[in-house]
Amino acid sequence: MGQILIKKLALEEAKKLGIETWSIWECEPSKFDWEYAEKETAYVFEGDVYVTAEKETVHITEGMLVSFPKGMQCTWDVRKKVRKAYTFNYII
């Protein structure tokens, strides 16, 4: 199974990827388990979250482009409301 990939990206650069056409997801502070049925790439507009998968924990905040591998099981610990655009078609 792959790892979580993260790239810091300015909003203007992210717009060049077509994020305006991606779906939007928001989540208030909470903690929950998640499994990715498909590879997902997301751009985080706002938020503060720790995602833990196996032995890896990543800290995701505003301005990050993040890619989650298909089949990954993880725990999301949302510390500050998250708002992201996501797609299943883009690869970092």
Buried (B, 14 or more C-beta within 10 A) or exposed (E): EEEBBBBEBEEEBBEEBEBEEBEEEEBEEEEEEEEBEEBBBBBBBEBBBBBBBEEEEBEBBBBBBBBBBEEBEBEBBBBEBBBBBBBEEBEE
